[in-house]
Amino acid sequence: MTITYEWRGDVDNSALNKLHAEGFDHPVGQTDWRARLQRHSLGWVCAREGHRLVGFVNVVWDGGVHAFVLDTVVALRNRSNGVGAALVKAAAEGCRAAGCEWLHVDFEDHLRSFCFDACGFRETTAGLIAL
Ligand SMILES: CC(C)(COP(=O)(O)OP(=O)(O)OC[C@H]1O[C@@H](n2cnc3c(N)ncnc32)[C@H](O)[C@@H]1OP(=O)(O)O)[C@@H](O)C(=O)NCCC(=O)NCCS
């Protein structure tokens, strides 16, 4: 079945909580994604197969030219089919249309190939503090 990608589409909290738990290996949460996204995000992309949510990426920003992707996730059974890369591509298009000039990401080492080869991020130096 065809997969569709929607920028700032309607989000079902329960479906996204399940997908996030599957992708990031934690118990299913109760996050009110709709409220969080509306309040804090520049946008987000939902990937759907029919009505089923199969992928998601969240895009936060500084209100200017910098945006940052978070929570990139694809359902286990839909992986390795280009859905993750297509989510990031759609996110980048949304950011460009909003006037952003830079899209940032950070990731664990095993995702280098996904980020650099599949998504087209270029390598930079970045830092992180656990709070
Ligand atoms: C990372 C993730 C979103 C990738 O989704 P996907 O739909 O499988 O990605 P794509 O099919 O677009 O990937 C294209 C290529 O990226 C690379 N890649 C993707 N996932 C990878 C992984 N987990 N480890 C190493 N390389 C990976 C591979 O080269 C892959 O090509 P291949 O499947 O032919 O080997 C998915 O694995 C996922 O949801 N992981 C759990 C959540 C997570 O870690 N998110 C990342 C936060 S930055």
The ligand as a Gaussian input file, in Angstrom:
#p B3LYP/6-31G(d) Opt

LIG

0 1
 C       16.097000       5.226000      12.334000
 C       14.772000       4.855000      11.639000
 C       13.791000       6.017000      11.780000
 C       15.069000       4.598000      10.159000
 O       13.829000       4.332000       9.496000
 P       13.776000       3.489000       8.125000
 O       12.459000       3.740000       7.511000
 O       14.180000       2.087000       8.377000
 O       14.910000       4.232000       7.309000
 P       15.198000       4.138000       5.751000
 O       14.564000       2.917000       5.170000
 O       14.891000       5.441000       5.160000
 O       16.772000       3.915000       5.876000
 C       17.590000       4.029000       4.834000
 C       18.987000       3.526000       5.197000
 O       19.470000       4.129000       6.387000
 C       20.276000       3.177000       7.066000
 N       19.627000       2.818000       8.298000
 C       18.323000       2.937000       8.619000
 N       18.096000       2.521000       9.871000
 C       19.285000       2.117000      10.340000
 C       19.704000       1.563000      11.563000
 N       18.830000       1.345000      12.570000
 N       21.015000       1.282000      11.721000
 C       21.886000       1.498000      10.707000
 N       21.542000       2.013000       9.517000
 C       20.267000       2.307000       9.347000
 C       20.424000       1.995000       6.199000
 O       21.483000       2.195000       5.310000
 C       19.112000       2.051000       5.460000
 O       19.186000       1.343000       4.277000
 P       18.798000      -0.236000       4.291000
 O       17.519000      -0.356000       5.068000
 O       18.650000      -0.538000       2.846000
 O       19.926000      -0.909000       4.975000
 C       14.187000       3.544000      12.231000
 O       15.199000       2.565000      12.228000
 C       13.658000       3.728000      13.652000
 O       12.488000       4.082000      13.847000
 N       14.517000       3.443000      14.657000
 C       14.107000       3.532000      16.070000
 C       14.011000       4.945000      16.555000
 C       15.306000       5.705000      16.378000
 O       16.384000       5.263000      16.757000
 N       15.202000       6.895000      15.781000
 C       16.321000       7.718000      15.441000
 C       16.374000       8.949000      16.230000
 S       17.636000      10.029000      15.539000

